[in-house]
Amino acid sequence: MVLVVDDDRVLAQTVASSLESRGWHARVANDCAQARIAITEEVPRLVVLDLNLPDGLGWDLLEELRAGPLPIDVPVIIISSMPVTRSQVRERRVAAYLAKPFGIPNLLETARTLAPPRA
């Protein structure tokens, strides 16, 4: 399962649908609370995470999840209009950062590289 966490419902659904059309199972969470629930129900193989969520920052959610139910080897792709530095990516063990607006083909290629869909 790929967990897509973004408060932009249209973008989140577009990302999830695009992933599913390429062989992944995707689940959408529109805020931190929904993401926490989703991860306790099923640990994702990949997380696509926005940083600016209505009930908290994606960075804080990532730190909380890494301390608990999200294994360190699960890759995370940050998608955000907020600027992100290389040191933030490295320190938080983020696999990739895509600045909004990003191209869906770029996201799909990044996802395929990090966690190929299962046959």
N, C-alpha and C positions, 0 to 999 in steps of 0.2 A: 504494500500500500504506500502511495505517496500522499503525504499530508500537505495540503496547500492552505496556508494561513494568510489571509488578506481580508481587510474590511471592505474593499471594493468588490462587491458581490459579482458584478459582471466580469471583472478581470479574473477573479478566483475561479468562476465557473468556466471561463474560456480556457484558462490554464488546465483545469481538471479535465475538461472535455478533450483538449488537445492531447494530453497525456494518455487518456483512455483510448483515444483513436490510434495510438501507437503501441498499445499493449500493456500499459500500466493500469492498475486499479488505483483510483484517486479518491480522496475524501477532502471536503472543504470545511474549514473552520474560519469564521469571520471575526473572531476575537480570541483573546488569551484563554478565556474560560472554556470555549468550545475546543480549543486546541488541547487543553489539559485533559478534557474528557476523552477526546479522540485517542490520545496517546495511551491512556489507561485501558482503553478497550482493545487497541491493537498497536503494537510498536511499528512505526513506519520504517520502510527501507530508505526513504528519502524525505526531507522536509523542504518545502519552498516557503520561505518566511518573509513577510513584510515587517518593517521595523516600526511603523507608526500605526498602532492598533488602538481602537477606542477605549480599551480598558487596560492599557499598559504599553510598554515598549517591547518590541521584539527581542532586543538584546537581553532585557530582564527575563523574559519568558524563556529564551534559549538557555540562559544561565541556570534558571530554576529546573528546567527539564533535564539538562546535562547532569545536574546534581541528583536527579531521581530516575524517572522511568526511561529517559532517552539515552541509549548507549552511545558512548563517545565515537564509535565507528559508524554511526548513522550520518551520512553526509547531509549538510544543510546548504541550501542555496538562498542567499539573501536577495530579495527583490525590493528595491526601495528608491524613492526619490531623494531620500536623505543621503548626504555624502558619507561615504565609508572609506576609511583609510586602510592601507595594507596591514598596518599594525593591529587594527581592530579585527580584521579577517584572521590574521595569524593567531592573536591572543585568544580569540573565541573559537578557534578551530573550525572556521567556516570553510566549506569546500569551494564556494564560488559566490561572487557578487555580480548581480545584473542591475544596472541603473534603469529606473523607469524613465521614460518608456523603453521597453526592450522588445525585441522581436521574438515571437513565439518559436520560430525555427531555432534561434540561438538558445532559448531555454530548453527546448527538446534535445538538442545536441548535448548541452551541458548535462542534462538529466541522464541521457543515454550513456555518457562517459562515466558518470558517478555511480549509477545504479541501473544497469540495463534491465528492461522489462523481462520478466520470466516467460519462457516459452510455454 
